[in-house]
Amino acid sequence: QVQLVESGGGLVQPGGSLRLSCAASGIIFSIYDMAWYRQAPGKGRELVAAITRGGTTNYGDSVKGRFTISRDNAKDTVYLQMNSLKPEDTAVYYCNASPLRLGALSPYWGQGTQVTVSS
C-alpha cells in the first residue's frame, strides 16, 4: 500500500518556523514528484511547493522566499521548511506523491498535518 505520513505541524507564532516531514512507503520514491498542498477553511486546496524527481522546485507565489522544499531519497522523505510564518499560512498541509506528472490528480495523499500561525 502507498502511505504518506506527515509530521511536524503545530502551533507557532507569526515570524516563527516549522519543518514538516512526509515519509513515504509503498512507492519507488526516487521516481515520484513530491509536493505540499494546503487547504484553509473555506478555501480550495492550493499548491505550496513541489519538487520533481530530478530536484527541480516550484513554489506558490505566496510562499516564495519563505518556504523551502527538499527531499532525501535515501530516507524516502520530503520536507517543507517554513520560515517567517504568517497567520495566512494557517491550514492543513498535505503531502502528495505524483507519478507521471499527475500532480494534484494523483491519488496519493497524506492524512494532513495542521499548521496554525497565531499569536
C-alpha positions, 0 to 999 in steps of 0.5 A: 500500500502507498502511505504518506505520513506527515509530521511536524505541524503545530502551533507557532507564532507569526515570524516563527518556523516549522519543518514538516516531514512526509515519509513515504512507503509503498512507492519507488520514491526516487521516481515520484514528484513530491509536493505540499498542498494546503487547504484553509477553511473555506478555501480550495486546496492550493499548491505550496511547493513541489519538487520533481524527481530530478530536484527541480522546485516550484513554489506558490507565489505566496510562499516564495522566499519563505518556504523551502522544499527538499527531499532525501531519497535515501530516507524516502522523505520530503520536507517543507521548511517554513520560515517567517510564518504568517497567520495566512499560512494557517491550514492543513498541509498535505503531502502528495506523491505524483507519478507521471506528472499527475500532480494534484490528480494523483491519488496519493495523499497524506492524512494532513498535518495542521499548521496554525500561525497565531499569536 
